[in-house]
């Protein structure tokens, strides 16, 4: 079998960070397409540093083993990586997979982001499920949390694409304060050989032919508080006041209130829900004075700060489109892999978004403006525009229209 030519990506493109690496290797593994990344995480100078991090190495090590890949430059700090997979997803034999990051601070959810697309296409004729356990951090800076994955990303994947993933938090892992290793378990059935990923949700719910949602459409806000116990009561009260002040038609539900066990571990997460639409925002930080008996003023100030910021951020997400900023970039890879047109729009011009979404049903591509793929594509965050570009390089049949609002996926099947 002749190997396709190696695709070279400049790791400084767009957001220039780790997501470019994860998505490039994920799609390369699905497509059995060699990829070389130069200047890895080239825009991550300063404290965060450039080059591969532990979570990248961990994820790619697994993909290397699963695909029999030839790999060069796979070590922490490496600024050039060659990943050349030899076997397609359907050649996978192991259905019980355990991945353990070297560092307890390495994000389990970012590792999941890198390996899940490959595993999603690793179905066999028996329809056997895959059991995946990843050990590392679950509440880590610059990463989606387990709560976000559980309450926003995976429910949206199930609603929009029919991807059903059972998940369980086995242990919580933190990168702040004294590092603590966590673990998450997943169970799911991959696509059958020859089956494509397809949009299965209600197009109108995501803006297709319908109006964009408003804050009045939000009927519930689910809140998780994982902070030192002495902050629970004050923070819950402040959060409820702040959220109801922004979303007066919603009911605030406290789904989870846990003692984080350390002043250095403060995590608060809120999900606004309108029908099947979900928007999430969180706050991860620390309080040096939370346990002090004389710190009532500090606790009150911290609670107000967190609550106001979270409520404001969540309000801005709901008013911006049918998905939040982070969900939009997480969905790009599935849009690119899927068959047909999909859209999860965000933007300030709501009328233009609605007009663009109406075009999802058009048969004539001439009515849609196709975007160039020589750099970050369309509108959205740097992460979103960069992932669109990565997807277009690894899957050349993917097309983006109307500033990236509409995607014509590659319809990948194994």
C-alpha positions in Angstrom: 0.0 0.0 0.0 1.4 3.4 -1.0 1.7 5.9 1.7 0.1 9.3 1.0 2.5 12.3 1.1 3.2 13.9 4.4 1.2 17.0 5.2 3.2 19.7 7.0 1.6 22.1 9.4 3.2 25.1 11.0 2.4 24.9 14.7 2.5 28.7 15.0 -0.7 29.0 12.8 -3.7 30.7 14.4 -4.0 29.9 18.1 -0.6 28.2 17.8 -1.1 25.9 20.8 -1.8 22.3 21.8 -5.2 22.0 20.2 -3.6 22.2 16.8 -1.4 19.3 17.7 -4.2 17.2 19.2 -6.7 17.7 16.3 -4.0 17.1 13.7 -3.0 13.8 15.2 -6.6 12.8 15.8 -7.6 13.4 12.2 -4.4 11.9 10.9 -5.2 8.7 12.8 -8.7 8.5 11.5 -7.6 9.1 7.9 -4.3 7.2 8.1 -2.6 10.3 6.8 1.0 11.2 7.8 1.4 14.6 9.3 4.4 16.7 10.3 4.1 19.6 12.7 6.8 22.2 13.0 7.2 24.9 15.6 5.0 22.8 18.0 3.0 25.2 20.2 5.0 28.0 18.8 2.9 30.7 20.3 3.1 29.3 23.8 6.1 31.1 25.2 6.6 32.4 28.7 5.5 30.2 31.7 3.5 27.8 29.6 6.4 27.2 27.2 6.5 25.8 23.7 6.9 22.2 22.5 5.0 19.1 23.4 3.6 18.7 26.9 2.9 15.6 28.8 -0.7 15.3 27.8 0.2 15.5 24.1 2.9 12.8 24.4 0.5 10.6 26.3 -2.2 10.9 23.7 0.1 10.4 20.7 1.8 7.5 22.4 -1.5 5.7 22.5 -2.3 6.6 18.9 1.1 5.4 17.9 0.5 2.0 19.4 -3.1 1.7 18.1 -2.1 2.6 14.5 1.4 1.1 14.3 2.6 4.6 13.5 6.1 5.7 12.7 6.7 8.7 15.0 9.6 11.1 15.4 10.1 13.8 18.0 7.7 12.3 20.5 9.0 13.7 23.8 8.1 16.5 26.2 9.5 19.8 24.9 9.9 18.6 21.3 9.2 21.4 18.8 8.8 19.1 15.7 6.6 16.0 15.4 6.2 13.5 12.7 3.2 11.2 13.1 2.7 8.6 10.3 -0.1 6.1 11.1 0.0 2.7 9.3 -3.3 1.1 10.3 -6.9 2.4 10.1 -9.2 2.6 13.1 -11.0 -0.6 12.1 -7.8 -2.6 12.7 -8.0 -1.9 16.4 -8.2 -5.1 18.5 -8.1 -4.0 22.1 -11.5 -2.9 23.4 -10.4 -2.2 27.0 -8.1 0.7 27.0 -6.3 2.4 29.9 -4.2 5.6 29.3 -2.2 7.0 32.1 -0.5 10.4 31.8 3.0 10.7 33.3 2.0 13.9 35.0 -1.0 14.0 37.3 -1.6 17.5 36.0 -2.0 16.4 32.4 -5.6 16.9 31.4 -7.6 13.7 31.0 -10.2 15.6 28.9 -7.6 16.9 26.4 -6.2 13.4 26.0 -9.8 12.3 25.4 -10.1 15.0 22.7 -7.1 13.6 20.9 -8.0 9.9 21.0 -11.8 9.9 20.8 -12.2 10.6 17.0 -10.0 7.6 16.2 -11.9 5.3 18.6 -15.2 6.5 17.3 -14.4 5.0 13.9 -12.9 1.8 15.4 -16.1 -0.3 15.1 -16.0 -4.0 14.3 -18.6 -6.4 12.8 -19.6 -7.6 16.2 -20.6 -4.1 17.3 -18.4 -4.5 20.5 -18.2 -1.4 22.8 -15.0 0.3 23.8 -14.1 0.8 27.4 -11.7 3.7 27.9 -10.1 4.8 31.2 -7.9 7.9 31.3 -5.8 8.9 34.4 -4.6 12.5 34.9 -6.2 15.8 35.8 -9.9 16.5 35.7 -9.8 20.2 36.8 -6.9 21.7 35.0 -6.0 25.2 33.9 -6.4 25.9 30.1 -8.5 22.8 29.7 -12.2 21.8 29.7 -13.2 20.1 33.0 -15.0 16.8 33.6 -18.1 18.8 34.4 -18.0 20.6 31.0 -17.5 17.3 29.2 -20.3 15.7 31.1 -22.9 18.4 31.0 -22.2 20.3 27.8 -20.0 18.5 25.2 -21.2 14.9 25.4 -25.0 15.8 25.7 -24.6 17.9 22.6 -22.7 15.2 20.7 -25.5 12.8 21.6 -28.3 15.2 20.5 -26.6 16.4 17.3 -24.8 13.3 16.1 -26.2 10.4 18.0 -22.9 9.7 19.7 -23.8 8.1 23.0 -20.9 8.0 25.6 -21.4 6.7 29.1 -19.0 8.4 31.5 -18.0 8.2 35.2 -15.7 10.3 37.3 -13.6 7.8 39.2 -11.5 10.4 41.0 -11.0 14.1 40.7 -7.6 15.4 39.7 -6.3 18.9 40.2 -3.3 20.8 38.8 -3.5 23.6 41.4 -2.0 23.3 44.8 -0.7 19.8 45.7 -1.2 17.8 42.5 -3.8 15.0 42.8 -4.3 12.4 40.1 -7.8 11.7 38.9 -9.4 9.3 36.5 -12.4 9.2 34.1 -14.0 6.1 32.6 -15.9 6.0 29.3 -18.0 3.3 27.5 -19.3 3.7 24.0 -20.0 1.8 20.8 -18.1 3.0 17.8 -19.6 3.5 14.3 -20.0 0.3 12.3 -17.5 -0.4 9.5 -18.8 1.6 6.5 -21.0 3.8 8.5 -20.7 7.6 8.4 -21.3 10.1 11.1 -24.4 12.2 10.4 -26.2 15.1 12.0 -29.3 13.7 13.7 -30.4 16.6 15.8 -33.2 19.1 15.2 -31.7 21.6 12.7 -34.2 24.3 13.8 -32.9 24.0 17.4 -29.4 25.0 16.2 -30.7 27.9 14.2 -31.6 26.2 10.9 -34.7 28.0 9.7 -35.5 29.2 13.2 -34.7 32.2 15.3 -31.6 32.5 17.5 -32.3 31.9 21.2 -32.4 34.7 23.8 -31.9 34.8 27.5 -35.7 34.6 27.9 -35.5 31.1 26.4 -33.2 29.8 29.2 -35.4 28.0 31.6 -32.8 26.3 33.8 -29.2 26.9 35.0 -27.4 24.0 36.6 -24.6 24.8 39.0 -21.7 22.8 40.4 -19.7 24.2 43.3 -16.4 22.4 44.2 -14.7 24.6 46.7 -13.6 24.6 50.4 -16.6 23.8 52.6 -16.6 27.1 54.4 -17.3 28.9 51.1 -20.4 26.7 50.2 -23.2 28.7 51.7 -22.0 32.2 50.8 -21.0 31.3 47.3 -24.3 29.5 46.6 -26.3 32.5 47.7 -24.3 34.9 45.7 -24.4 32.7 42.6 -28.2 32.3 42.8 -28.6 36.1 43.1 -26.2 36.9 40.3 -27.6 34.3 37.9 -31.3 35.2 38.5 -30.4 38.8 38.0 -29.3 38.0 34.5 -31.7 35.1 33.7 -35.0 36.1 35.4 -36.9 33.4 33.5 -34.7 30.5 34.8 -34.6 28.2 37.7 -31.2 27.7 39.4 -30.4 24.1 40.3 -27.4 23.2 42.4 -26.5 19.8 41.0 -23.2 19.4 42.8 -21.8 20.9 46.0 -18.5 19.3 47.0 -15.6 20.1 49.4 -12.5 20.6 47.3 -10.4 19.9 50.3 -7.9 22.8 49.8 -7.9 26.6 49.5 -6.0 26.2 46.3 -8.9 24.3 44.7 -11.9 26.5 43.8 -14.0 25.4 40.8 -17.5 26.7 39.9 -19.4 25.7 36.8 -22.7 26.8 35.4 -24.8 25.5 32.4 -27.6 27.5 30.9 -30.3 25.3 29.2 -32.9 26.2 26.7 -34.5 23.0 25.4 -31.6 20.9 24.1 -29.3 23.8 23.8 -26.6 24.2 26.4 -24.0 26.9 27.2 -21.3 26.5 29.9 -18.9 28.8 31.7 -16.7 28.1 34.6 -14.3 29.6 37.1 -11.1 27.9 38.3 -8.9 29.6 40.9 -7.7 29.7 44.5 -8.2 31.5 47.7 -5.4 31.9 50.2 -7.6 33.1 53.0 -10.7 30.9 52.7 -10.0 28.9 55.9 -9.1 31.8 58.1 -11.5 32.5 60.9 -11.1 36.2 60.3 -11.7 36.1 56.6 -15.4 36.7 56.3 -14.8 39.8 54.3 -12.4 38.0 52.0 -14.9 35.1 51.5 -17.7 37.5 50.7 -15.5 39.4 48.2 -14.4 36.2 46.5 -17.9 34.9 46.3 -19.2 38.1 44.8 -16.3 38.2 42.3 -16.8 34.7 41.1 -20.6 35.0 40.9 -20.7 38.2 39.0 -18.0 37.1 36.5 -19.7 33.7 35.9 -23.1 35.3 35.5 -21.8 37.9 33.1 -19.8 35.4 31.1 -22.8 33.0 30.8 -25.1 35.8 29.7 -22.6 36.8 26.9 -22.4 33.2 25.7 -26.2 32.8 25.4 -26.6 36.1 23.6 -23.8 35.1 21.1 -25.3 32.1 19.4 -26.5 28.5 19.8 -23.3 27.2 21.4 -20.7 28.7 23.7 -17.2 29.6 22.6 -15.6 26.4 23.8 -18.3 24.1 22.5 -18.1 25.6 19.0 -14.4 24.7 18.7 -14.9 21.3 20.2 -17.6 20.4 17.6 -15.5 21.4 14.6 -13.7 18.0 14.3 -17.1 16.2 14.3 -18.5 18.6 11.7 -15.5 17.9 9.5 -15.8 14.1 9.8 -19.5 13.9 9.3 -21.5 13.5 6.1 -23.5 16.5 4.9 -23.9 20.1 6.2 -23.8 21.2 9.8 -23.7 24.5 11.6 -23.3 25.7 15.2 -23.3 29.4 14.7 -22.1 32.3 16.9 -21.7 36.0 16.1 -23.0 39.5 16.8 -25.2 39.8 13.8 -28.1 37.6 14.7 -30.1 38.3 11.5 -27.1 37.3 9.4 -26.7 34.1 11.3 -30.3 33.2 10.7 -30.1 33.9 7.0 -26.9 31.8 6.8 -28.6 28.9 8.7 -31.5 28.9 6.2 -29.0 28.1 3.5 -28.2 24.7 5.1 -31.0 23.2 3.0 -29.9 24.7 -0.3 -28.8 22.3 -2.9 -26.9 24.8 -5.0 -23.5 25.5 -3.6 -23.2 28.6 -5.7 -25.5 30.3 -3.3 -22.9 29.7 -0.5 -19.6 31.5 -0.3 -16.8 29.0 0.0 -13.9 30.0 2.3 -10.2 29.7 1.4 -8.2 27.1 3.4 -4.8 28.7 3.4 -5.1 29.9 6.9 -7.5 30.1 9.9 -11.0 29.9 8.5 -14.0 32.1 9.2 -15.2 33.8 12.3 -15.0 32.7 15.9 -12.3 32.2 18.5 -8.7 31.6 17.5 -9.2 28.0 18.5 -12.3 27.6 16.3 -10.8 29.2 13.2 -7.5 27.2 13.6 -9.3 23.9 14.0 -11.3 24.5 10.9 -8.0 25.1 9.1 -6.4 21.9 10.5 -9.4 19.9 9.5 -9.3 21.3 5.9 -5.6 20.3 5.6 -6.0 16.7 6.9 -9.4 16.2 5.2 -9.2 18.1 1.9 -12.8 17.3 0.9 -14.1 19.4 3.8 -15.6 22.7 2.8 -16.5 25.8 4.9 -19.0 28.4 3.8 -20.2 31.8 4.9 -17.2 32.6 7.2 -17.2 29.1 8.6 -20.8 29.1 9.7 -21.7 26.2 7.5 -19.5 23.0 7.1 -19.8 20.4 4.3 -18.2 17.4 6.0 -15.9 14.8 4.5 -18.3 11.9 5.2 -15.4 9.7 6.5 -16.1 6.0 6.8 -13.9 3.0 7.4 
